[in-house]
Amino acid sequence: MSYSAPRLLGPVAVSFNNWETGAWRSTRPSIEPAECAGCLLCAKYCPPGVVTVAGSGGRYEVGVDLRYCKGCGICARVCPRRCIAMIPER
């Protein structure tokens, strides 16, 4: 008997974009654009589809899609310049 691992078809994270999970959060990230260096560590460590990145040529503008942000604070913890603060949800 042989075992073969299941095949994943396409990016797995795409299937999660159908559910807006932002209603779960009690805090939200607030980004200070003037302090952001565009290192994109927040985009690397946050769940797929939460951190949005626009721009090119070495200058990036980072945003957060609050429809999918759960308020976990990973983005704020990994930011080397501490330009992301977690504020209470209203």
N, CA, C and O atoms as a MOPAC input file, in Angstrom:
PM7 MOZYME 1SCF
protein

 N      0.82400 1    -1.16900 1     0.00000 1
 C      0.00000 1     0.00000 1     0.00000 1
 C      0.88100 1     1.25000 1     0.00000 1
 O      1.80300 1     1.35300 1     0.80900 1
 N      0.61200 1     2.17900 1    -0.87900 1
 C      1.39800 1     3.40800 1    -0.92000 1
 C      0.51700 1     4.60100 1    -0.55400 1
 O     -0.69300 1     4.60600 1    -0.78200 1
 N      1.14400 1     5.57200 1     0.00100 1
 C      0.44100 1     6.78000 1     0.41900 1
 C      0.92100 1     7.94500 1    -0.42300 1
 O      2.12300 1     8.12200 1    -0.61900 1
 N     -0.00200 1     8.72800 1    -0.91600 1
 C      0.38000 1     9.94400 1    -1.61500 1
 C     -0.33500 1    11.11600 1    -0.95400 1
 O     -1.52400 1    11.04400 1    -0.64700 1
 N      0.39900 1    12.17500 1    -0.74600 1
 C     -0.15900 1    13.36800 1    -0.10400 1
 C     -1.18600 1    14.01100 1    -1.02800 1
 O     -1.05100 1    13.93700 1    -2.24900 1
 N     -2.21200 1    14.64200 1    -0.45600 1
 C     -3.19700 1    15.31000 1    -1.30400 1
 C     -2.56500 1    16.47500 1    -2.05600 1
 O     -1.67000 1    17.14300 1    -1.53700 1
 N     -3.02000 1    16.71200 1    -3.25200 1
 C     -2.51200 1    17.81500 1    -4.06400 1
 C     -3.30400 1    19.07000 1    -3.76700 1
 O     -4.53200 1    19.03200 1    -3.68200 1
 N     -2.61400 1    20.16900 1    -3.61100 1
 C     -3.27000 1    21.45600 1    -3.43300 1
 C     -3.30500 1    22.14300 1    -4.78800 1
 O     -2.28000 1    22.26100 1    -5.46000 1
 N     -4.44400 1    22.57900 1    -5.17100 1
 C     -4.59800 1    23.23200 1    -6.46600 1
 C     -4.65900 1    24.73500 1    -6.26000 1
 O     -5.65400 1    25.25800 1    -5.75700 1
 N     -3.60900 1    25.42300 1    -6.64400 1
 C     -3.57400 1    26.86600 1    -6.51800 1
 C     -3.23700 1    27.31700 1    -5.11400 1
 O     -3.05600 1    26.49400 1    -4.21700 1
 N     -3.15000 1    28.64400 1    -4.91700 1
 C     -2.84300 1    29.17100 1    -3.58700 1
 C     -3.95800 1    28.83900 1    -2.59500 1
 O     -5.13500 1    29.07700 1    -2.86200 1
 N     -3.57100 1    28.29700 1    -1.47000 1
 C     -4.54300 1    27.89200 1    -0.46500 1
 C     -5.26000 1    29.10000 1     0.12400 1
 O     -6.45600 1    29.02000 1     0.40600 1
 N     -4.56500 1    30.21200 1     0.31800 1
 C     -5.15000 1    31.38000 1     0.97700 1
 C     -6.29300 1    31.99400 1     0.17700 1
 O     -7.13600 1    32.68400 1     0.75100 1
 N     -6.34100 1    31.76700 1    -1.10200 1
 C     -7.39700 1    32.35200 1    -1.92600 1
 C     -8.77200 1    31.90700 1    -1.45500 1
 O     -9.72300 1    32.68700 1    -1.50200 1
 N     -8.88900 1    30.67100 1    -1.00300 1
 C    -10.19500 1    30.17900 1    -0.58300 1
 C    -10.71300 1    30.88000 1     0.66100 1
 O    -11.92300 1    30.89000 1     0.89000 1
 N     -9.83700 1    31.46900 1     1.47600 1
 C    -10.26800 1    32.14000 1     2.69500 1
 C    -10.77600 1    33.55300 1     2.44200 1
 O    -11.41200 1    34.13500 1     3.32100 1
 N    -10.51800 1    34.11700 1     1.28000 1
 C    -10.96000 1    35.47400 1     0.99300 1
 C    -12.46400 1    35.57600 1     0.78600 1
 O    -12.98600 1    36.67600 1     0.60600 1
 N    -13.16300 1    34.46000 1     0.80700 1
 C    -14.60900 1    34.50900 1     0.64700 1
 C    -15.32400 1    34.89300 1     1.93000 1
 O    -16.48800 1    35.28900 1     1.88800 1
 N    -14.65600 1    34.78600 1     3.06500 1
 C    -15.28400 1    35.07600 1     4.34300 1
 C    -14.64900 1    36.30100 1     4.96900 1
 O    -13.43800 1    36.34200 1     5.19000 1
 N    -15.47200 1    37.30000 1     5.25500 1
 C    -14.98100 1    38.50700 1     5.90200 1
 C    -14.92000 1    38.25700 1     7.40600 1
 O    -15.94900 1    38.17800 1     8.07700 1
 N    -13.70800 1    38.13500 1     7.92100 1
 C    -13.50600 1    37.74300 1     9.31300 1
 C    -13.19500 1    38.92400 1    10.21900 1
 O    -12.87700 1    38.72500 1    11.39100 1
 N    -13.27800 1    40.14400 1     9.71000 1
 C    -12.93500 1    41.32400 1    10.49500 1
 C    -13.86900 1    41.59900 1    11.66100 1
 O    -13.50300 1    42.35500 1    12.56100 1
 N    -15.04800 1    41.02000 1    11.68000 1
 C    -15.99400 1    41.26300 1    12.76200 1
 C    -15.53200 1    40.62800 1    14.07200 1
 O    -16.11000 1    40.91100 1    15.12100 1
 N    -14.51900 1    39.78800 1    14.03800 1
 C    -14.03000 1    39.10500 1    15.22600 1
 C    -13.15400 1    39.99600 1    16.09800 1
 O    -12.97600 1    39.70300 1    17.28100 1
 N    -12.61000 1    41.06200 1    15.55400 1
 C    -11.54400 1    41.78300 1    16.25300 1
 C    -12.07800 1    42.75000 1    17.30700 1
 O    -13.19500 1    43.25900 1    17.21700 1
 N    -11.22600 1    42.98100 1    18.31500 1
 C    -11.52700 1    43.97600 1    19.33700 1
 C    -10.55000 1    45.14800 1    19.26600 1
 O    -10.79700 1    46.20100 1    19.85500 1
 N     -9.43400 1    44.96700 1    18.54200 1
 C     -8.49600 1    46.05800 1    18.27400 1
 C     -8.18800 1    46.07500 1    16.78700 1
 O     -8.30800 1    45.06000 1    16.10200 1
 N     -7.79200 1    47.23700 1    16.30000 1
 C     -7.45900 1    47.38100 1    14.88000 1
 C     -6.10100 1    48.05600 1    14.73800 1
 O     -5.72000 1    48.86000 1    15.58900 1
 N     -5.36800 1    47.74000 1    13.67800 1
 C     -4.07700 1    48.39600 1    13.47100 1
 C     -4.25700 1    49.79900 1    12.89500 1
 O     -5.13000 1    50.03800 1    12.06200 1
 N     -3.42700 1    50.70200 1    13.34900 1
 C     -3.38900 1    52.06400 1    12.82300 1
 C     -1.95200 1    52.31300 1    12.38200 1
 O     -1.02600 1    52.24500 1    13.19000 1
 N     -1.77300 1    52.60200 1    11.09900 1
 C     -0.43100 1    52.76700 1    10.53100 1
 C     -0.12300 1    54.24800 1    10.36700 1
 O     -0.93600 1    55.00600 1     9.83900 1
 N      1.05000 1    54.65000 1    10.82000 1
 C      1.53800 1    56.01900 1    10.64100 1
 C      2.38100 1    56.04200 1     9.36600 1
 O      3.54500 1    55.64200 1     9.39400 1
 N      1.80900 1    56.50600 1     8.24200 1
 C      2.50800 1    56.41600 1     6.95300 1
 C      3.84500 1    57.15900 1     6.91200 1
 O      4.76600 1    56.72200 1     6.22100 1
 N      3.96600 1    58.26100 1     7.63000 1
 C      5.21200 1    59.03300 1     7.60100 1
 C      6.37000 1    58.25800 1     8.23100 1
 O      7.52600 1    58.47500 1     7.86700 1
 N      6.07800 1    57.37300 1     9.15600 1
 C      7.11800 1    56.59800 1     9.83300 1
 C      7.44900 1    55.28500 1     9.11300 1
 O      8.50700 1    54.70200 1     9.35000 1
 N      6.55900 1    54.82000 1     8.24100 1
 C      6.72900 1    53.52600 1     7.57300 1
 C      7.88700 1    53.58100 1     6.57800 1
 O      7.95300 1    54.47300 1     5.73200 1
 N      8.79400 1    52.61800 1     6.69300 1
 C      9.95000 1    52.53600 1     5.79500 1
 C      9.67900 1    51.64700 1     4.58700 1
 O     10.51100 1    51.56100 1     3.68400 1
 N      8.53100 1    50.98800 1     4.56200 1
 C      8.21200 1    50.10700 1     3.43800 1
 C      8.97800 1    48.80700 1     3.45100 1
 O      9.25000 1    48.24700 1     2.39000 1
 N      9.33800 1    48.30400 1     4.63300 1
 C     10.08800 1    47.04300 1     4.71400 1
 C      9.20100 1    45.83200 1     4.40900 1
 O      9.71000 1    44.77300 1     4.04200 1
 N      7.90000 1    45.97800 1     4.55400 1
 C      6.89100 1    44.96700 1     4.23300 1
 C      6.94400 1    43.72500 1     5.12600 1
 O      6.44000 1    42.67000 1     4.74100 1
 N      7.54200 1    43.83700 1     6.30000 1
 C      7.51700 1    42.71500 1     7.23500 1
 C      6.08600 1    42.43600 1     7.69500 1
 O      5.71900 1    41.28400 1     7.92600 1
 N      5.28600 1    43.48100 1     7.82500 1
 C      3.88900 1    43.28300 1     8.22700 1
 C      3.15100 1    42.43000 1     7.20000 1
 O      2.36400 1    41.55800 1     7.56900 1
 N      3.39600 1    42.67100 1     5.93200 1
 C      2.75400 1    41.88600 1     4.87700 1
 C      3.25600 1    40.45000 1     4.87000 1
 O      2.51700 1    39.53100 1     4.51700 1
 N      4.50100 1    40.26000 1     5.25600 1
 C      5.07700 1    38.91700 1     5.26400 1
 C      4.48800 1    38.06300 1     6.38700 1
 O      4.24000 1    36.87400 1     6.19100 1
 N      4.26300 1    38.65500 1     7.55500 1
 C      3.83800 1    37.88400 1     8.71300 1
 C      2.32800 1    37.86000 1     8.94400 1
 O      1.83000 1    36.93800 1     9.58900 1
 N      1.59700 1    38.82700 1     8.44600 1
 C      0.14300 1    38.82600 1     8.61700 1
 C     -0.48200 1    37.77500 1     7.70000 1
 O      0.10800 1    37.40200 1     6.68600 1
 N     -1.66700 1    37.30200 1     8.05500 1
 C     -2.34800 1    36.34200 1     7.18100 1
 C     -2.53900 1    36.92200 1     5.77500 1
 O     -2.67100 1    38.13600 1     5.62200 1
 N     -2.55500 1    36.07700 1     4.76300 1
 C     -2.68600 1    36.55000 1     3.37700 1
 C     -3.94900 1    37.37300 1     3.16400 1
 O     -5.02000 1    37.03400 1     3.66800 1
 N     -3.81200 1    38.45300 1     2.41400 1
 C     -4.95200 1    39.28100 1     2.05600 1
 C     -5.28600 1    40.37400 1     3.04900 1
 O     -6.18200 1    41.17700 1     2.78800 1
 N     -4.59200 1    40.43500 1     4.19000 1
 C     -4.91000 1    41.44500 1     5.19700 1
 C     -4.15500 1    42.73900 1     4.92100 1
 O     -4.76800 1    43.80400 1     4.83800 1
 N     -2.84500 1    42.66500 1     4.77900 1
 C     -2.03600 1    43.85400 1     4.51700 1
 C     -2.01300 1    44.10700 1     3.01500 1
 O     -1.68600 1    43.22400 1     2.22300 1
 N     -2.36900 1    45.33000 1     2.64400 1
 C     -2.35700 1    45.71100 1     1.23200 1
 C     -1.13200 1    46.57600 1     0.96900 1
 O     -0.75600 1    47.40600 1     1.79700 1
 N     -0.51800 1    46.37600 1    -0.18000 1
 C      0.69300 1    47.10900 1    -0.53900 1
 C      0.47000 1    47.74200 1    -1.90100 1
 O      0.08200 1    47.06800 1    -2.85500 1
 N      0.72000 1    49.05000 1    -1.98500 1
 C      0.63000 1    49.76600 1    -3.24700 1
 C      1.93300 1    50.52800 1    -3.44700 1
 O      2.57000 1    50.94400 1    -2.47900 1
 N      2.31900 1    50.70500 1    -4.67400 1
 C      3.52700 1    51.46200 1    -4.96700 1
 C      4.56700 1    50.62000 1    -5.66000 1
 O      4.39600 1    49.41700 1    -5.85400 1
 N      5.64700 1    51.27500 1    -6.03000 1
 C      6.74700 1    50.58800 1    -6.70400 1
 C      7.99000 1    51.45800 1    -6.62100 1
 O      7.95300 1    52.56800 1    -6.09000 1
 N      9.06400 1    50.95100 1    -7.14000 1
 C     10.30100 1    51.71700 1    -7.18500 1
 C     10.93000 1    51.95900 1    -5.82900 1
 O     11.60300 1    52.97000 1    -5.62700 1
 N     10.71900 1    51.04200 1    -4.89900 1
 C     11.33000 1    51.18000 1    -3.58700 1
 C     10.49000 1    51.93400 1    -2.57400 1
 O     10.84200 1    51.97000 1    -1.39500 1
 N      9.38900 1    52.53700 1    -3.00200 1
 C      8.51700 1    53.25500 1    -2.06400 1
 C      7.15100 1    52.60100 1    -2.08500 1
 O      6.47800 1    52.57300 1    -3.11600 1
 N      6.75000 1    52.08200 1    -0.95400 1
 C      5.48700 1    51.36000 1    -0.86200 1
 C      4.57200 1    52.00200 1     0.16700 1
 O      5.02700 1    52.52300 1     1.18500 1
 N      3.28700 1    51.95600 1    -0.11100 1
 C      2.28500 1    52.43200 1     0.83200 1
 C      1.54500 1    51.21400 1     1.35900 1
 O      0.95700 1    50.44900 1     0.59400 1
 N      1.58100 1    51.04300 1     2.66100 1
 C      1.00100 1    49.87400 1     3.30200 1
 C     -0.35000 1    50.24200 1     3.89500 1
 O     -0.50800 1    51.30300 1     4.49900 1
 N     -1.32200 1    49.35600 1     3.71700 1
 C     -2.65100 1    49.54100 1     4.29200 1
 C     -3.14200 1    48.22800 1     4.86400 1
 O     -2.48700 1    47.19500 1     4.72600 1
 N     -4.28800 1    48.27100 1     5.50400 1
 C     -4.86800 1    47.08000 1     6.10400 1
 C     -6.30100 1    46.94700 1     5.60400 1
 O     -7.08100 1    47.89700 1     5.67400 1
 N     -6.64100 1    45.77700 1     5.10500 1
 C     -8.01100 1    45.49400 1     4.69000 1
 C     -8.77000 1    45.02200 1     5.92900 1
 O     -8.64800 1    43.87000 1     6.34500 1
 N     -9.54800 1    45.92300 1     6.50600 1
 C    -10.23100 1    45.63800 1     7.77100 1
 C    -11.33400 1    44.59700 1     7.63800 1
 O    -11.84600 1    44.11200 1     8.64600 1
 N    -11.70600 1    44.25000 1     6.42300 1
 C    -12.69600 1    43.17600 1     6.25200 1
 C    -12.12900 1    41.83300 1     6.69000 1
 O    -12.87800 1    40.93900 1     7.08200 1
 N    -10.78900 1    41.68700 1     6.62300 1
 C    -10.15800 1    40.41000 1     6.93500 1
 C     -9.25100 1    40.46500 1     8.16900 1
 O     -8.82400 1    39.41800 1     8.65600 1
 N     -8.95100 1    41.64900 1     8.67800 1
 C     -8.06600 1    41.79500 1     9.83400 1
 C     -8.78300 1    41.31300 1    11.09500 1
 O     -9.89800 1    41.74200 1    11.39400 1
 N     -8.12400 1    40.41700 1    11.82600 1
 C     -8.70100 1    39.86900 1    13.05600 1
 C     -8.20600 1    40.59100 1    14.29700 1
 O     -8.63000 1    40.26100 1    15.40400 1
 N     -7.32500 1    41.56400 1    14.14400 1
 C     -6.82700 1    42.32700 1    15.27600 1
 C     -5.82000 1    41.58400 1    16.12300 1
 O     -5.69500 1    41.86600 1    17.31500 1
 N     -5.09800 1    40.63900 1    15.54000 1
 C     -4.15500 1    39.81300 1    16.31300 1
 C     -2.92200 1    40.59200 1    16.75400 1
 O     -2.30400 1    40.23500 1    17.75700 1
 N     -2.54400 1    41.65300 1    16.02800 1
 C     -1.40600 1    42.47600 1    16.40000 1
 C     -0.06100 1    41.97800 1    15.91000 1
 O      0.97300 1    42.52500 1    16.29500 1
 N     -0.04900 1    40.96000 1    15.07600 1
 C      1.22200 1    40.45500 1    14.54600 1
 C      1.93900 1    41.55900 1    13.77500 1
 O      3.15500 1    41.71000 1    13.90000 1
 N      1.21000 1    42.31900 1    12.98900 1
 C      1.82600 1    43.38200 1    12.19400 1
 C      2.52600 1    44.39900 1    13.09300 1
 O      3.62800 1    44.84600 1    12.77700 1
 N      1.90100 1    44.76600 1    14.20400 1
 C      2.49700 1    45.73700 1    15.12700 1
 C      3.72400 1    45.16400 1    15.82000 1
 O      4.68800 1    45.88800 1    16.06500 1
 N      3.70100 1    43.88100 1    16.13800 1
 C      4.83300 1    43.26400 1    16.83400 1
 C      6.05900 1    43.11600 1    15.93900 1
 O      7.18400 1    43.22700 1    16.42800 1
 N      5.87300 1    42.87000 1    14.64600 1
 C      7.02300 1    42.66000 1    13.76600 1
 C      7.55100 1    43.94700 1    13.14500 1
 O      8.61800 1    43.93400 1    12.53000 1
 N      6.83800 1    45.04700 1    13.28800 1
 C      7.25900 1    46.31600 1    12.67700 1
 C      8.50600 1    46.85100 1    13.39100 1
 O      8.44400 1    47.17400 1    14.57700 1
 N      9.64300 1    46.94700 1    12.67500 1
 C     10.87800 1    47.40100 1    13.32400 1
 C     10.85300 1    48.88100 1    13.69100 1
 O     11.59000 1    49.29500 1    14.58600 1
 N     10.04100 1    49.67800 1    13.03700 1
 C      9.98600 1    51.12100 1    13.31300 1
 C      8.84300 1    51.49200 1    14.24700 1
 O      8.67300 1    52.65900 1    14.60100 1
 N      8.06200 1    50.49400 1    14.64000 1
 C      6.93700 1    50.69800 1    15.56800 1
 C      5.94800 1    51.76200 1    15.05600 1
 O      5.44900 1    52.58700 1    15.82100 1
 N      5.68200 1    51.71700 1    13.74700 1
 C      4.75200 1    52.68600 1    13.18100 1
 C      3.33000 1    52.13300 1    13.09600 1
 O      2.43600 1    52.79800 1    12.57300 1
 N      3.11800 1    50.91700 1    13.60900 1
 C      1.78400 1    50.33500 1    13.65400 1
 C      1.38300 1    50.21200 1    15.11600 1
 O      2.07600 1    49.58200 1    15.91500 1
 N      0.26100 1    50.81900 1    15.44900 1
 C     -0.25800 1    50.74600 1    16.80700 1
 C     -1.61100 1    50.04500 1    16.76700 1
 O     -2.38800 1    50.22100 1    15.82800 1
 N     -1.88000 1    49.25200 1    17.79200 1
 C     -3.18200 1    48.58700 1    17.89800 1
 C     -4.07600 1    49.46300 1    18.76500 1
 O     -3.75900 1    49.75000 1    19.91900 1
 N     -5.20000 1    49.88300 1    18.18800 1
 C     -6.13000 1    50.75100 1    18.91300 1
 C     -7.45000 1    49.99400 1    19.12600 1
 O     -7.80600 1    49.13400 1    18.32000 1
 N     -8.16400 1    50.30500 1    20.19200 1
 C     -9.42900 1    49.61600 1    20.45300 1
 C    -10.44800 1    49.86800 1    19.33800 1
 O    -10.53800 1    50.96300 1    18.78300 1
 N    -11.19600 1    48.83400 1    19.03800 1
 C    -12.26300 1    48.94600 1    18.03500 1
 C    -13.40300 1    49.77100 1    18.64500 1
 O    -13.72100 1    49.61100 1    19.82400 1
 N    -14.00400 1    50.63300 1    17.86300 1
 C    -15.11000 1    51.45400 1    18.36300 1
 C    -16.41100 1    50.72400 1    18.25800 1
 O    -17.45300 1    51.26200 1    18.63300 1

